Amino acid sequence: MREMYKNMGICDEVYDYCDNIIKSLHDRFEEIDKNAEYNQMKVIKAMQDNKVAEMHLSGTTGYGYNDDGRDTLEKIYSDIFKTEDALVRPQIICGTHALNVALSSNLRPGDELLSPVGKPYDTMDEIIGIRPSKGSLAEYGITYAQVDLLPDGGFDYEGIKNAINERTKLVTIQRSKGYASRPTLSVERIGELISFIKDIKPDVICMVDNCYGEFVERIEPSEVGADMIVGSLIKNPGGGLAPCGGYIAGKKECVEQAAYRLSSPGLGKEVGATLGVNQSFYQGLFLSPVVVAGALKGAIFAANVYEKAGFVVRPDGSEPRYDIIQAVELGSADGLLAFCKGIQAAAPVDSFVTPEPWPMPGYDSDVIMAAGAFVQGSSIELSADGPLKEPYSVFFQGGLTWYHAKLGIMMSVQKMFEKDLIKL
């Protein structure tokens, strides 16, 4: 095995350092496998209950009328997430698009959107209108309020209570940390927050940005009171096979509104050709619990590798996991670049490419992204990215297999080691 990794470019010092850490993680990895098994049974049960047949794997063209494969898949998502309805479509471009559809369809001029967990992910800025943009919610007279988390990462319940008013129509709760340093929210904590908000205003819509969180735990936010959960199929639930798409699952009224916004008033869920992607959607969902387990192992491995080397990591090496993202504060642009070059060098696709920072749309600073993916932009596949600004944090996620995630982290350490940016 040592020789195989040496052939991949990993020196003895890096191999020994990482191998010793892996040996210490046996019990945690075993617990992850138990959760994966539980979630695997949950997915299979939903597919069997909905009598998935070979015909469902075919697609439609044109308007997409009577696409039984599409409609059955949406029932499966509803069963897995325990919701009244779901919208699962290739026409949803990404997680940001899914969030925009969910928000813009369920808010009206004069309504207010509230984030009780601080500022959402950067790409939400222009949707909301925090940064002016054509077609933002602000342009339609929808206002925005925000309550930051307390310094210890707790909810500012008093601030939230004061922020809720007669115009508060929808509350958005981001499960994952995004580019912030705050902790990722467990499903249990999300449930506590939703319960508090509903006690104040029962009719408010609580939406959870579920990106990077699906199948990490045994329950989802929709099981603890969320009216909508939203995500991308090129993240966790697509299992690395979905070539595009997103989902919105929740109360029937919320999903119906989203369907009318995605397609057109009067059309809703009745249209939308699947163009041959149904099989990838089904099979990706089937594989998702195991793929997510591999990504979780990679994140825990990364945390322990870099924490032991003296870097600040979030979550730390021993904390429970509620999403697949691992943040590492590298402290310098050189460190961020070296880390991302290592992830790129470990890729099965475009391993020879050197990632460079660029002004990516939706962000307020240059961003470097490393990913040699089979599906462009798929962050359930091995990837790393980060904004070129203090504290030069990298956000690592994905890996369709644990072994690939392992190689990616080892290669990132190798590139850092070669530049004398890490001490082993």
Sine and cosine of phi, psi and omega as CSV:
sin_phi,cos_phi,sin_psi,cos_psi,sin_omega,cos_omega
0.00,0.00,-0.66,0.75,0.04,-1.00
-0.84,0.54,-0.68,0.74,-0.01,-1.00
-0.91,0.42,-0.61,0.79,0.03,-1.00
-0.89,0.46,-0.71,0.71,0.02,-1.00
-0.93,0.36,-0.53,0.85,0.06,-1.00
-0.90,0.44,-0.62,0.79,0.06,-1.00
-0.90,0.43,-0.43,0.90,0.03,-1.00
-1.00,0.09,-0.09,1.00,0.05,-1.00
0.97,-0.24,0.20,0.98,-0.02,-1.00
-1.00,-0.10,0.84,-0.54,-0.02,-1.00
-0.98,0.18,0.22,-0.97,-0.05,-1.00
-0.87,0.49,-0.65,0.76,-0.03,-1.00
-0.87,0.49,-0.70,0.71,0.00,-1.00
-0.93,0.36,-0.67,0.75,-0.01,-1.00
-0.87,0.50,-0.76,0.65,-0.05,-1.00
-0.90,0.43,-0.67,0.74,0.00,-1.00
-0.86,0.51,-0.75,0.67,-0.05,-1.00
-0.95,0.30,-0.60,0.80,-0.03,-1.00
-0.90,0.44,-0.63,0.77,0.03,-1.00
-0.91,0.42,-0.59,0.80,0.02,-1.00
-0.93,0.37,-0.67,0.74,0.00,-1.00
-0.86,0.51,-0.65,0.76,-0.01,-1.00
-0.87,0.49,-0.47,0.88,-0.02,-1.00
-0.99,0.13,-0.12,0.99,-0.12,-0.99
-0.97,-0.25,0.18,0.98,-0.11,-0.99
-0.82,0.57,-0.75,0.66,-0.07,-1.00
-0.91,0.42,-0.63,0.78,0.00,-1.00
-0.93,0.37,-0.63,0.78,0.02,-1.00
-0.91,0.42,-0.59,0.80,0.02,-1.00
-0.90,0.43,-0.63,0.78,0.04,-1.00
-0.91,0.40,-0.63,0.78,0.07,-1.00
-0.87,0.49,-0.67,0.74,0.01,-1.00
-0.90,0.44,-0.57,0.82,0.04,-1.00
-0.91,0.42,-0.68,0.73,0.05,-1.00
-0.90,0.44,-0.64,0.77,0.02,-1.00
-0.88,0.47,-0.66,0.75,0.01,-1.00
-0.90,0.45,-0.69,0.73,0.03,-1.00
-0.86,0.51,-0.75,0.66,-0.03,-1.00
-0.94,0.35,-0.52,0.86,0.07,-1.00
-0.89,0.46,-0.70,0.72,0.03,-1.00
-0.89,0.45,-0.60,0.80,0.01,-1.00
-0.88,0.47,-0.68,0.73,0.00,-1.00
-0.93,0.38,-0.71,0.70,-0.01,-1.00
-0.88,0.47,-0.67,0.74,0.00,-1.00
-0.86,0.51,-0.68,0.73,0.00,-1.00
-0.91,0.43,-0.62,0.79,0.02,-1.00
-0.93,0.36,-0.65,0.76,0.01,-1.00
-0.93,0.36,-0.67,0.74,0.00,-1.00
-0.87,0.49,-0.52,0.85,0.00,-1.00
-1.00,-0.09,0.19,0.98,0.13,-0.99
0.79,0.61,0.80,0.59,0.04,-1.00
-0.88,0.47,0.75,-0.66,-0.01,-1.00
-0.79,-0.61,0.22,-0.98,-0.04,-1.00
-0.84,0.54,-0.55,0.83,-0.03,-1.00
-0.89,0.45,-0.44,0.90,-0.02,-1.00
-0.94,0.33,-0.27,0.96,-0.05,-1.00
-0.99,0.11,-0.13,0.99,0.03,-1.00
-1.00,0.09,0.34,-0.94,-0.01,-1.00
-0.93,-0.36,0.00,-1.00,0.04,-1.00
-0.81,-0.59,0.19,-0.98,0.04,-1.00
-0.81,-0.58,0.00,-1.00,0.08,-1.00
0.87,0.50,-0.79,-0.62,-0.02,-1.00
-0.94,0.33,-0.43,0.90,-0.03,-1.00
0.98,0.20,0.45,0.89,0.04,-1.00
-0.90,0.43,0.55,-0.84,0.12,-0.99
0.83,0.55,0.64,0.76,0.05,-1.00
-1.00,0.09,1.00,-0.03,-0.09,-1.00
-0.93,0.36,-0.50,0.87,0.05,-1.00
-0.90,0.43,-0.69,0.72,0.03,-1.00
-0.90,0.44,-0.74,0.67,-0.06,-1.00
-0.91,0.40,-0.61,0.79,0.03,-1.00
-0.93,0.38,-0.64,0.77,0.03,-1.00
-0.87,0.49,-0.63,0.78,0.02,-1.00
-0.92,0.40,-0.55,0.83,0.08,-1.00
-0.93,0.38,-0.59,0.80,0.02,-1.00
-0.90,0.43,-0.71,0.71,0.05,-1.00
-0.87,0.50,-0.66,0.75,0.03,-1.00
-0.87,0.49,-0.67,0.75,-0.01,-1.00
-0.92,0.38,-0.70,0.71,-0.02,-1.00
-0.90,0.45,-0.70,0.71,-0.05,-1.00
-1.00,0.02,-0.06,1.00,0.02,-1.00
0.83,0.55,0.82,0.57,0.02,-1.00
-0.85,-0.52,0.20,-0.98,0.01,-1.00
-0.96,0.26,-0.50,0.86,-0.10,-1.00
-0.38,-0.92,0.20,-0.98,0.05,-1.00
-0.44,-0.90,0.50,-0.87,0.09,-1.00
-0.86,-0.51,0.92,-0.38,-0.04,-1.00
-0.81,-0.59,0.97,-0.26,-0.20,-0.98
-0.67,-0.74,0.61,-0.79,0.13,-0.99
-0.94,0.34,-0.31,0.95,0.01,-1.00
-0.95,0.30,-0.24,0.97,0.11,-0.99
-0.99,0.14,0.90,-0.44,-0.21,-0.98
-0.95,0.30,-0.65,0.76,-0.13,-0.99
-0.26,-0.97,0.00,-1.00,0.02,-1.00
-0.88,0.47,-0.64,0.77,0.03,-1.00
-0.87,0.49,-0.68,0.74,0.03,-1.00
-0.90,0.44,-0.69,0.73,0.02,-1.00
-0.86,0.51,-0.68,0.73,0.03,-1.00
-0.90,0.43,-0.65,0.76,0.02,-1.00
-0.89,0.45,-0.68,0.73,0.03,-1.00
-0.88,0.47,-0.71,0.70,-0.03,-1.00
-0.90,0.44,-0.67,0.75,-0.03,-1.00
-0.95,0.30,-0.79,0.61,-0.12,-0.99
-0.92,0.39,-0.40,0.92,0.01,-1.00
-0.99,0.12,-0.42,0.91,-0.08,-1.00
-0.95,-0.30,0.06,1.00,0.08,-1.00
-0.90,-0.45,0.48,-0.88,0.00,-1.00
-0.74,-0.67,0.35,-0.93,0.03,-1.00
-0.78,0.63,0.73,-0.68,-0.04,-1.00
0.99,-0.12,-0.29,0.96,0.05,-1.00
-0.97,0.23,0.29,-0.96,0.08,-1.00
-0.82,-0.57,0.68,-0.74,0.08,-1.00
-0.99,-0.17,0.72,-0.69,-0.02,-1.00
-0.85,-0.53,0.74,-0.67,0.18,-0.98
-0.94,-0.35,0.93,-0.36,-0.03,-1.00
-1.00,-0.01,0.15,0.99,-0.06,-1.00
-0.83,-0.56,0.49,0.87,-0.01,-1.00
1.00,0.07,-0.16,-0.99,-0.06,-1.00
-0.94,0.35,0.74,-0.67,0.04,-1.00
-0.93,0.36,0.03,-1.00,0.02,-1.00
-0.83,0.56,0.50,-0.87,-0.14,-0.99
-0.79,0.61,-0.63,0.78,-0.06,-1.00
-0.94,0.34,-0.16,0.99,0.07,-1.00
-0.99,0.14,-0.29,0.96,-0.08,-1.00
-0.82,0.57,-0.72,0.70,-0.07,-1.00
-0.99,0.16,-0.42,0.91,0.13,-0.99
-0.90,0.43,-0.75,0.66,-0.04,-1.00
-0.95,0.31,-0.63,0.77,-0.08,-1.00
0.95,-0.31,0.20,0.98,0.11,-0.99
-0.85,0.53,-0.68,0.73,0.23,-0.97
-0.95,-0.31,0.83,-0.55,-0.07,-1.00
-0.82,0.57,0.71,-0.71,0.01,-1.00
-0.42,-0.91,0.50,-0.86,0.02,-1.00
-0.90,0.44,0.76,-0.65,0.05,-1.00
0.99,0.13,0.17,0.99,-0.01,-1.00
-0.92,0.38,0.29,-0.96,0.07,-1.00
-0.87,0.50,-0.58,0.82,0.01,-1.00
-0.87,0.49,-0.59,0.81,0.01,-1.00
-0.91,0.42,-0.37,0.93,0.01,-1.00
-0.99,-0.16,0.27,0.96,0.09,-1.00
0.97,0.22,0.40,0.92,0.05,-1.00
-0.98,-0.18,0.85,-0.52,-0.06,-1.00
-1.00,-0.02,0.22,-0.98,-0.08,-1.00
-0.72,-0.70,0.68,-0.73,0.08,-1.00
-0.77,-0.64,0.48,-0.88,-0.08,-1.00
-0.63,-0.77,0.68,-0.74,0.12,-0.99
-0.85,-0.53,0.88,-0.48,-0.03,-1.00
-0.97,0.26,0.41,-0.91,0.12,-0.99
-0.93,0.36,0.38,-0.92,0.08,-1.00
-0.94,0.33,0.32,-0.95,-0.03,-1.00
-0.81,0.59,-0.48,0.88,0.00,-1.00
-1.00,0.02,0.12,0.99,0.00,-1.00
1.00,0.03,0.01,1.00,0.01,-1.00
-0.99,0.17,0.24,-0.97,0.03,-1.00
-0.98,0.20,0.66,-0.75,0.08,-1.00
-1.00,0.04,0.98,0.18,-0.12,-0.99
-0.87,0.50,-0.63,0.78,0.01,-1.00
-0.91,0.41,-0.67,0.74,0.03,-1.00
-0.90,0.44,-0.62,0.78,0.02,-1.00
-0.91,0.41,-0.71,0.71,0.02,-1.00
-0.85,0.52,-0.67,0.74,-0.01,-1.00
-0.94,0.33,-0.45,0.89,-0.05,-1.00
-0.98,0.17,-0.45,0.89,-0.02,-1.00
-0.96,0.28,0.79,-0.61,-0.01,-1.00
-0.65,-0.76,-0.12,-0.99,-0.08,-1.00
-0.91,0.41,-0.34,0.94,0.00,-1.00
-1.00,-0.07,-0.11,0.99,-0.01,-1.00
-0.93,0.36,0.95,-0.32,-0.07,-1.00
-0.98,-0.22,-0.59,0.81,-0.12,-0.99
-0.62,-0.78,0.68,-0.73,0.05,-1.00
-0.92,-0.38,0.81,-0.59,0.02,-1.00
-0.96,-0.28,0.78,-0.62,-0.06,-1.00
-0.85,-0.53,0.91,-0.41,0.00,-1.00
-1.00,0.01,0.89,-0.46,-0.05,-1.00
-0.93,0.37,-0.73,0.68,-0.05,-1.00
-1.00,0.08,0.26,-0.97,-0.08,-1.00
-0.98,0.19,-0.34,0.94,-0.12,-0.99
0.87,0.49,-0.69,-0.72,0.02,-1.00
-1.00,-0.07,0.24,0.97,0.03,-1.00
-1.00,0.00,0.20,-0.98,0.00,-1.00
-0.99,-0.12,0.06,1.00,-0.04,-1.00
-0.95,0.30,0.30,-0.95,0.06,-1.00
-0.95,0.30,0.50,-0.87,0.17,-0.99
-0.94,0.35,0.54,-0.84,-0.08,-1.00
-1.00,-0.04,0.75,-0.66,0.11,-0.99
-0.96,0.28,0.33,-0.94,0.06,-1.00
-0.88,0.47,-0.61,0.80,0.02,-1.00
-0.87,0.49,-0.72,0.69,-0.01,-1.00
-0.92,0.40,-0.61,0.79,0.06,-1.00
-0.87,0.49,-0.67,0.74,0.03,-1.00
-0.88,0.47,-0.65,0.76,0.04,-1.00
-0.89,0.45,-0.66,0.75,0.01,-1.00
-0.91,0.40,-0.70,0.71,0.01,-1.00
-0.88,0.47,-0.67,0.74,0.01,-1.00
-0.87,0.49,-0.67,0.75,0.02,-1.00
-0.89,0.45,-0.70,0.71,-0.03,-1.00
-0.92,0.40,-0.68,0.74,-0.03,-1.00
-0.92,0.39,-0.50,0.87,0.06,-1.00
-0.90,0.43,-0.53,0.85,0.00,-1.00
-0.99,0.14,-0.70,0.71,-0.03,-1.00
-0.62,-0.78,1.00,-0.04,-0.13,-0.99
-0.87,0.49,-0.49,0.87,-0.10,-1.00
-1.00,0.01,0.04,1.00,0.01,-1.00
-0.95,0.32,0.59,-0.81,0.04,-1.00
-1.00,0.06,0.83,-0.56,0.05,-1.00
-0.97,-0.25,0.90,-0.43,-0.02,-1.00
-0.93,-0.36,0.69,-0.72,0.03,-1.00
-0.91,-0.42,0.83,-0.56,0.19,-0.98
-0.97,0.26,0.97,-0.24,-0.15,-0.99
-1.00,-0.06,0.12,0.99,-0.06,-1.00
-0.83,0.56,0.70,-0.71,0.02,-1.00
0.96,0.26,0.00,1.00,-0.09,-1.00
-0.95,-0.31,-0.29,0.96,-0.09,-1.00
-0.86,0.51,0.73,-0.69,0.07,-1.00
0.92,0.39,0.19,0.98,0.11,-0.99
-0.97,0.25,-0.64,0.77,0.09,-1.00
-0.94,-0.33,0.00,-1.00,-0.02,-1.00
-1.00,0.05,-0.24,0.97,0.07,-1.00
-0.80,-0.60,0.31,-0.95,-0.02,-1.00
-0.89,-0.46,0.30,-0.95,-0.04,-1.00
-0.84,0.54,-0.46,0.89,0.03,-1.00
-0.92,0.40,-0.26,0.96,0.02,-1.00
-1.00,-0.02,-0.05,1.00,0.01,-1.00
-0.82,-0.58,0.44,0.90,0.16,-0.99
0.93,-0.38,-0.11,0.99,0.01,-1.00
-0.92,0.40,0.72,-0.70,0.03,-1.00
-0.99,0.16,-0.45,0.90,0.07,-1.00
-0.58,-0.81,0.63,-0.78,0.24,-0.97
-0.82,-0.57,0.60,-0.80,-0.18,-0.98
-0.73,-0.68,0.65,-0.76,0.01,-1.00
-0.32,-0.95,0.02,-1.00,-0.05,-1.00
-0.92,-0.39,0.61,-0.79,0.02,-1.00
-0.99,0.14,-0.21,0.98,0.10,-1.00
-1.00,-0.08,0.28,0.96,0.24,-0.97
-0.92,-0.40,-0.61,-0.79,-0.20,-0.98
-0.79,0.61,-0.81,0.58,-0.21,-0.98
-0.95,0.30,-0.18,0.98,0.06,-1.00
-0.99,0.10,-0.17,0.99,0.08,-1.00
0.87,0.50,0.29,0.96,-0.01,-1.00
0.99,0.10,-0.11,0.99,0.00,-1.00
-0.98,-0.20,-0.51,0.86,0.01,-1.00
-0.89,0.46,0.80,-0.60,-0.04,-1.00
-1.00,0.10,-0.14,0.99,-0.05,-1.00
-0.11,-0.99,-0.06,-1.00,0.19,-0.98
0.96,-0.28,0.23,-0.97,0.02,-1.00
-0.40,-0.92,0.09,-1.00,-0.01,-1.00
-0.64,-0.76,0.46,-0.89,0.19,-0.98
-0.72,-0.70,0.89,-0.46,-0.02,-1.00
-0.83,-0.56,0.59,-0.81,0.01,-1.00
0.29,-0.96,-0.50,-0.86,0.01,-1.00
-0.90,0.43,0.57,-0.82,-0.10,-0.99
-0.84,0.55,-0.68,0.73,-0.02,-1.00
-0.89,0.45,-0.68,0.73,0.00,-1.00
-0.90,0.43,-0.69,0.73,-0.02,-1.00
-0.93,0.36,-0.63,0.78,0.03,-1.00
-0.88,0.47,-0.69,0.73,0.06,-1.00
-0.86,0.50,-0.67,0.74,-0.01,-1.00
-0.90,0.43,-0.63,0.78,0.00,-1.00
-0.90,0.43,-0.64,0.77,0.04,-1.00
-0.92,0.39,-0.54,0.84,0.05,-1.00
-0.97,0.26,-0.63,0.78,-0.01,-1.00
-0.91,0.41,-0.68,0.73,0.00,-1.00
-0.99,-0.16,-1.00,0.05,-0.02,-1.00
-0.19,-0.98,0.52,-0.86,0.14,-0.99
-0.80,0.60,0.73,-0.69,-0.02,-1.00
1.00,-0.05,-0.29,0.96,-0.02,-1.00
-0.95,-0.30,-0.79,0.62,0.07,-1.00
0.83,0.56,-0.73,-0.68,-0.10,-1.00
-0.98,0.19,-0.13,0.99,-0.11,-0.99
-0.95,0.32,-0.32,0.95,-0.06,-1.00
-0.85,-0.53,0.24,-0.97,0.03,-1.00
0.81,-0.59,1.00,-0.04,-0.03,-1.00
-0.92,0.40,0.58,-0.81,-0.01,-1.00
-0.99,-0.15,-0.19,0.98,0.25,-0.97
0.75,0.66,0.62,0.79,0.11,-0.99
1.00,0.07,0.13,0.99,-0.03,-1.00
-1.00,-0.08,-0.06,1.00,-0.07,-1.00
-0.83,0.55,-0.70,0.72,-0.03,-1.00
-0.87,0.49,-0.67,0.74,0.02,-1.00
-0.90,0.43,-0.62,0.79,0.02,-1.00
-0.91,0.42,-0.71,0.71,0.00,-1.00
-0.92,0.40,-0.77,0.64,-0.08,-1.00
-0.93,0.37,-0.59,0.80,0.06,-1.00
-0.90,0.44,-0.68,0.74,0.05,-1.00
-0.89,0.46,-0.66,0.75,0.03,-1.00
-0.86,0.52,-0.66,0.75,-0.04,-1.00
-0.99,0.14,-0.29,0.96,-0.19,-0.98
-0.79,0.61,-0.73,0.69,-0.03,-1.00
-0.84,0.54,-0.62,0.79,-0.01,-1.00
-0.97,0.26,-0.62,0.78,0.04,-1.00
-0.90,0.44,-0.69,0.73,0.03,-1.00
-0.88,0.47,-0.62,0.78,0.04,-1.00
-0.87,0.50,-0.68,0.74,0.04,-1.00
-0.89,0.45,-0.65,0.76,0.03,-1.00
-0.91,0.41,-0.62,0.79,0.04,-1.00
-0.90,0.44,-0.67,0.74,0.05,-1.00
-0.87,0.49,-0.66,0.75,0.04,-1.00
-0.88,0.47,-0.65,0.76,0.00,-1.00
-0.91,0.42,-0.68,0.73,0.01,-1.00
-0.92,0.40,-0.66,0.75,0.06,-1.00
-0.86,0.50,-0.72,0.69,0.01,-1.00
-0.87,0.50,-0.69,0.72,-0.02,-1.00
-0.87,0.50,-0.72,0.70,-0.04,-1.00
-0.94,0.34,-0.62,0.79,0.03,-1.00
-0.87,0.49,-0.74,0.67,-0.09,-1.00
-0.99,0.12,-0.50,0.86,0.06,-1.00
-0.91,0.42,-0.69,0.72,0.01,-1.00
-0.90,0.45,-0.47,0.88,0.01,-1.00
-1.00,0.10,0.02,1.00,0.11,-0.99
0.98,-0.18,0.12,0.99,0.00,-1.00
-1.00,-0.02,0.47,-0.88,0.12,-0.99
-0.98,0.21,0.80,-0.60,0.00,-1.00
-0.80,-0.60,0.57,-0.82,0.02,-1.00
-0.69,-0.73,0.86,-0.50,-0.11,0.99
-0.91,0.42,0.24,-0.97,0.02,-1.00
-0.98,0.21,0.00,-1.00,-0.15,-0.99
-0.92,0.39,-0.28,0.96,-0.06,-1.00
-0.90,-0.43,-0.12,0.99,-0.06,-1.00
-0.93,0.36,0.46,-0.89,0.14,-0.99
-0.89,0.46,0.39,-0.92,-0.07,-1.00
-0.93,-0.38,0.72,-0.69,0.02,-1.00
-0.83,-0.56,-0.02,1.00,0.19,-0.98
-0.45,-0.90,-0.01,-1.00,-0.10,-1.00
-0.99,-0.11,0.07,1.00,-0.11,-0.99
-1.00,0.00,0.69,-0.73,0.12,-0.99
-0.86,-0.51,0.83,-0.55,0.05,-1.00
-0.98,-0.19,0.67,-0.74,0.06,-1.00
-0.75,-0.66,0.83,-0.55,0.07,-1.00
-0.99,0.12,0.95,-0.31,-0.09,-1.00
-1.00,0.00,-0.29,0.96,0.16,-0.99
0.99,0.16,-0.12,0.99,-0.01,-1.00
-0.39,-0.92,0.42,-0.91,0.07,-1.00
-0.89,0.45,-0.62,0.79,0.01,-1.00
-0.88,0.48,-0.65,0.76,0.03,-1.00
-0.90,0.43,-0.69,0.72,0.01,-1.00
-0.88,0.47,-0.69,0.72,-0.01,-1.00
-0.91,0.41,-0.69,0.73,-0.03,-1.00
-0.90,0.44,-0.69,0.72,0.02,-1.00
-0.84,0.54,-0.78,0.63,-0.05,-1.00
-0.91,0.42,-0.56,0.83,0.06,-1.00
-0.90,0.43,-0.58,0.82,0.05,-1.00
-0.91,0.41,-0.68,0.73,0.03,-1.00
-0.89,0.46,-0.68,0.73,0.01,-1.00
-0.89,0.45,-0.65,0.76,-0.04,-1.00
-0.92,0.39,-0.33,0.94,0.01,-1.00
-1.00,0.01,-0.05,1.00,-0.13,-0.99
-0.97,0.26,0.50,-0.87,0.12,-0.99
-0.98,0.21,-0.37,0.93,-0.01,-1.00
-0.86,-0.51,0.74,-0.67,0.04,-1.00
0.87,0.50,0.58,0.82,0.02,-1.00
-0.91,0.41,-0.36,0.93,-0.05,-1.00
-1.00,0.06,-0.07,1.00,-0.06,-1.00
-1.00,0.07,0.59,-0.81,0.07,-1.00
-0.98,-0.22,0.90,-0.44,0.00,-1.00
-0.94,0.35,0.62,-0.79,0.00,-1.00
-0.75,-0.66,0.55,-0.84,0.05,-1.00
-0.91,0.42,0.53,-0.85,0.06,-1.00
-0.41,-0.91,0.35,-0.94,-0.02,-1.00
-0.98,0.21,0.99,0.16,-0.10,-0.99
-0.94,0.33,0.69,-0.72,0.01,-1.00
-0.83,0.55,0.69,-0.72,0.05,-1.00
0.99,-0.11,-0.07,1.00,-0.03,-1.00
-0.87,-0.49,0.40,-0.92,-0.07,-1.00
-0.98,-0.18,0.13,0.99,0.08,-1.00
-0.48,-0.88,0.22,-0.97,0.08,-1.00
-0.86,0.50,0.58,-0.81,-0.02,-1.00
-0.78,-0.63,0.66,-0.75,0.14,-0.99
-0.96,-0.28,0.71,-0.70,0.01,-1.00
-0.75,-0.66,0.74,-0.67,0.06,-1.00
-0.88,-0.47,0.82,-0.57,0.03,-1.00
-0.19,-0.98,0.87,-0.49,0.16,-0.99
-0.96,-0.28,0.99,0.16,-0.23,-0.97
-0.96,-0.27,0.46,-0.89,0.12,-0.99
-0.96,0.29,-0.48,0.88,0.06,-1.00
-0.89,-0.46,0.85,-0.53,-0.08,-1.00
-0.85,0.53,0.81,-0.58,0.05,-1.00
0.99,0.17,0.06,1.00,-0.04,-1.00
-0.95,0.31,0.92,-0.40,-0.04,-1.00
-0.99,-0.12,0.19,0.98,0.29,-0.96
-1.00,0.06,-0.31,0.95,0.18,-0.98
-0.99,0.14,0.31,-0.95,-0.06,-1.00
-0.84,0.54,0.84,-0.54,-0.03,-1.00
-0.39,-0.92,0.33,-0.95,0.06,-1.00
-0.48,-0.88,0.58,-0.82,0.01,-1.00
-0.40,-0.92,0.26,-0.97,0.04,-1.00
-0.04,-1.00,0.49,-0.87,0.04,-1.00
-0.98,0.17,0.61,-0.79,0.02,-1.00
-0.99,0.16,0.96,0.27,0.06,-1.00
-0.39,-0.92,0.34,-0.94,-0.02,-1.00
-0.81,0.58,0.63,-0.77,0.05,1.00
-1.00,-0.06,0.46,0.89,0.00,-1.00
0.84,0.54,0.81,0.59,0.04,-1.00
-0.99,0.11,0.65,-0.76,0.14,-0.99
-0.96,-0.28,0.57,-0.82,0.00,-1.00
-0.88,-0.47,0.94,-0.34,-0.09,-1.00
-0.97,-0.22,0.67,-0.74,0.03,-1.00
-0.38,-0.92,0.33,-0.94,0.19,-0.98
1.00,0.02,-0.19,-0.98,-0.10,-0.99
0.84,-0.54,0.95,-0.32,-0.05,-1.00
-0.91,0.40,-0.37,0.93,0.13,-0.99
-0.72,-0.69,0.43,-0.90,0.05,-1.00
-0.86,0.51,-0.61,0.79,-0.06,-1.00
-0.91,0.41,-0.58,0.82,0.03,-1.00
-0.95,0.31,-0.65,0.76,0.07,-1.00
-0.86,0.50,-0.66,0.75,0.04,-1.00
-0.86,0.50,-0.75,0.67,0.01,-1.00
-0.88,0.48,-0.66,0.75,-0.01,-1.00
-0.86,0.52,-0.71,0.70,0.01,-1.00
-0.92,0.39,-0.68,0.73,0.03,-1.00
-0.87,0.49,-0.63,0.78,0.01,-1.00
-0.94,0.35,-0.57,0.82,0.05,-1.00
-0.91,0.42,-0.65,0.76,0.05,-1.00
-0.90,0.43,-0.66,0.75,0.00,-1.00
-0.85,0.52,-0.72,0.70,-0.01,-1.00
-0.92,0.40,-0.62,0.78,0.06,-1.00
-0.91,0.41,-0.67,0.75,-0.01,-1.00
-0.89,0.45,-0.67,0.74,-0.01,-1.00
-0.90,0.44,-0.50,0.87,0.00,-1.00
-1.00,-0.05,0.11,0.99,-0.02,-1.00
0.85,0.52,0.64,0.77,-0.01,-1.00
-0.97,-0.26,-0.02,1.00,0.03,-1.00
-0.59,-0.81,0.62,-0.79,0.04,-1.00
-0.94,-0.33,0.81,-0.59,-0.05,-1.00
-0.98,-0.22,0.00,0.00,0.00,0.00
